[in-house]
Amino acid sequence: MKKTMVELRVRYAETDQMGVAHHSSYFPWMEAARTELMRDLGMSYRELEDRGFYLPVREAFCRYMRSLRYDDIAVIEAEVLQMSGASLKIGYRIREKESGKPVAEGYTLHPFVDSYGKVVRMPDFLRRLFDSAEL
C-alpha cells in the first residue's frame, strides 16, 4: 500500500515541564499523517464525509521507544495495514528527523460508519481508491 510521510516540529505546548513531547501529542501527529494519507490516495476526509461516510477511531495504540523534545522534527509515516469489509487499520512509524532513530510506532483502527453512526461496509469507491494505490 501507499505510504505517506509528514514532518512536524514539536511545539512547546506539546511538551512537559522538562521539554519532552507528552505521550498524548503522538495521536494528533498520527491523525495529521492519516489525513495526508487519505489526501495522497486521492480523497480528503472532507470529500469522504460529503459522501456520507465517516471513519471514527475505534482503537488507537502507540508503543514509545524514545523521547522527542521541544523543537525536534518528527517524521510520521502512515500506511494502510489492513482493509476488511467494514474497517480500516492504519499503521504509523515515527522517527526523529535529524538522527533517523525510531521514536514510536502504532496503529489506529477505523470502522466505516454512515451519517447516523451505523457501521457499514467499506464503500466501493473507497475500496477502488485503496486498491489502485497498492504498490
PALUMPA-695802 format. One record per residue (C-alpha): residue in one letter; x, y, z. Coordinates in pm, 1 decimal. Layout:
@aa a, east X, north Y, up Z
...
// end
This chain:
@aa m, east 0.0, north 0.0, up 0.0
@aa k, east 97.8, north 359.4, up -46.9
@aa k, east 285.3, north 532.4, up 233.8
@aa t, east 269.9, north 898.1, up 326.2
@aa m, east 523.5, north 1091.7, up 531.0
@aa v, east 456.9, north 1411.0, up 723.4
@aa e, east 710.9, north 1624.6, up 907.8
@aa l, east 608.2, north 1816.2, up 1219.6
@aa r, east 814.5, north 2025.9, up 1458.7
@aa v, east 747.4, north 1951.8, up 1826.5
@aa r, east 581.0, north 2263.4, up 1964.0
@aa y, east 634.0, north 2392.7, up 2315.7
@aa a, east 267.9, north 2330.7, up 2400.7
@aa e, east 316.9, north 1960.3, up 2318.8
@aa t, east 587.4, north 1914.1, up 2582.4
@aa d, east 601.4, north 1867.3, up 2956.8
@aa q, east 797.6, north 2077.7, up 3206.1
@aa m, east 1120.5, north 1901.3, up 3103.1
@aa g, east 1073.2, north 1983.0, up 2733.0
@aa v, east 985.8, north 1622.5, up 2639.6
@aa a, east 695.5, north 1563.8, up 2399.8
@aa h, east 395.0, north 1446.6, up 2601.6
@aa h, east 267.7, north 1099.0, up 2517.2
@aa s, east -72.8, north 1238.3, up 2419.8
@aa s, east 84.6, north 1450.2, up 2144.1
@aa y, east 160.6, north 1145.8, up 1932.7
@aa f, east -203.3, north 1076.1, up 1846.0
@aa p, east -267.9, north 1415.6, up 1680.5
@aa w, east 54.9, north 1362.5, up 1484.6
@aa m, east -78.9, north 1026.8, up 1368.5
@aa e, east -402.8, north 1196.6, up 1270.9
@aa a, east -212.5, north 1452.6, up 1063.0
@aa a, east -35.3, north 1170.2, up 876.5
@aa r, east -362.8, north 978.8, up 832.8
@aa t, east -531.0, north 1287.0, up 686.6
@aa e, east -247.1, north 1334.7, up 439.6
@aa l, east -250.9, north 964.8, up 351.1
@aa m, east -616.8, north 995.6, up 251.3
@aa r, east -541.8, north 1309.0, up 51.4
@aa d, east -245.9, north 1137.7, up -122.1
@aa l, east -471.9, north 846.4, up -213.3
@aa g, east -699.5, north 1091.9, up -389.5
@aa m, east -976.7, north 1172.1, up -143.4
@aa s, east -975.4, north 1408.8, up 152.5
@aa y, east -1166.4, north 1335.9, up 470.7
@aa r, east -1396.5, north 1623.6, up 379.4
@aa e, east -1484.2, north 1458.2, up 47.1
@aa l, east -1546.3, north 1126.1, up 224.1
@aa e, east -1777.4, north 1296.1, up 473.2
@aa d, east -1953.7, north 1485.3, up 194.0
@aa r, east -2042.6, north 1140.0, up 55.3
@aa g, east -2194.1, north 1043.8, up 391.7
@aa f, east -1917.3, north 821.7, up 530.4
@aa y, east -1703.6, north 867.4, up 840.7
@aa l, east -1400.0, north 695.0, up 991.1
@aa p, east -1411.9, north 733.6, up 1369.6
@aa v, east -1127.2, north 588.5, up 1573.5
@aa r, east -1233.7, north 264.2, up 1741.2
@aa e, east -890.4, north 165.9, up 1867.4
@aa a, east -557.7, north 350.9, up 1898.9
@aa f, east -222.9, north 211.8, up 2004.8
@aa c, east 123.2, north 362.4, up 2039.3
@aa r, east 447.1, north 199.6, up 2153.2
@aa y, east 701.8, north 458.5, up 2262.5
@aa m, east 1071.3, north 382.0, up 2211.2
@aa r, east 1247.3, north 712.5, up 2279.2
@aa s, east 1158.3, north 1071.9, up 2352.6
@aa l, east 1120.7, north 1367.1, up 2125.4
@aa r, east 1194.5, north 1708.3, up 2269.4
@aa y, east 1081.3, north 2062.5, up 2204.4
@aa d, east 1187.0, north 2181.7, up 1855.9
@aa d, east 1278.3, north 1832.9, up 1728.9
@aa i, east 1133.0, north 1745.4, up 1391.0
@aa a, east 922.6, north 1429.9, up 1386.2
@aa v, east 873.6, north 1233.8, up 1064.9
@aa i, east 547.4, north 1041.1, up 1074.6
@aa e, east 488.7, north 768.3, up 817.7
@aa a, east 137.2, north 632.3, up 765.5
@aa e, east 19.4, north 337.8, up 559.6
@aa v, east -288.3, north 120.6, up 528.3
@aa l, east -213.5, north -207.5, up 705.7
@aa q, east -543.8, north -385.7, up 662.2
@aa m, east -881.8, north -342.5, up 496.8
@aa s, east -1181.2, north -550.6, up 586.9
@aa g, east -1543.5, north -531.8, up 489.5
@aa a, east -1626.5, north -260.8, up 738.1
@aa s, east -1298.6, north -129.0, up 880.6
@aa l, east -957.1, north 9.0, up 803.2
@aa k, east -634.2, north -29.0, up 1003.0
@aa i, east -363.5, north 233.1, up 955.1
@aa g, east -8.9, north 191.1, up 1083.1
@aa y, east 234.9, north 463.3, up 1185.0
@aa r, east 609.9, north 489.8, up 1232.6
@aa i, east 751.2, north 799.4, up 1395.8
@aa r, east 1118.8, north 887.0, up 1387.9
@aa e, east 1334.9, north 1183.9, up 1475.7
@aa k, east 1439.6, north 1353.2, up 1151.4
@aa e, east 1795.5, north 1453.2, up 1237.8
@aa s, east 1910.7, north 1114.0, up 1368.5
@aa g, east 1660.5, north 897.9, up 1180.5
@aa k, east 1611.7, north 698.7, up 1500.6
@aa p, east 1272.0, north 539.5, up 1563.2
@aa v, east 1067.2, north 714.0, up 1828.0
@aa a, east 731.5, north 536.2, up 1826.8
@aa e, east 506.9, north 307.9, up 1626.2
@aa g, east 140.4, north 237.3, up 1642.4
@aa y, east -187.5, north 195.7, up 1463.7
@aa t, east -545.0, north 315.4, up 1456.8
@aa l, east -849.7, north 107.3, up 1367.8
@aa h, east -1146.2, north 276.8, up 1199.2
@aa p, east -1492.2, north 137.2, up 1126.6
@aa f, east -1681.7, north 285.0, up 835.6
@aa v, east -1999.9, north 449.1, up 957.6
@aa d, east -2280.8, north 635.8, up 787.9
@aa s, east -2416.3, north 975.5, up 890.8
@aa y, east -2629.7, north 803.9, up 1158.0
@aa g, east -2326.9, north 637.2, up 1317.6
@aa k, east -2424.8, north 290.9, up 1191.3
@aa v, east -2134.5, north 64.5, up 1089.6
@aa v, east -2146.3, north -3.2, up 715.8
@aa r, east -1935.8, north -191.8, up 462.5
@aa m, east -1648.1, north -5.7, up 303.1
@aa p, east -1795.1, north 182.4, up 7.6
@aa d, east -1689.5, north 50.1, up -333.2
@aa f, east -1548.6, north 385.1, up -446.0
@aa l, east -1313.2, north 385.7, up -147.2
@aa r, east -1208.9, north 23.2, up -191.4
@aa r, east -1120.7, north 101.0, up -555.0
@aa l, east -919.2, north 401.1, up -438.5
@aa f, east -718.2, north 191.1, up -191.4
@aa d, east -678.5, north -98.3, up -435.6
@aa s, east -540.7, north 135.1, up -703.2
@aa a, east -274.5, north 260.3, up -459.3
@aa e, east -121.3, north -82.8, up -392.6
@aa l, east 246.0, north -91.5, up -472.9
// end
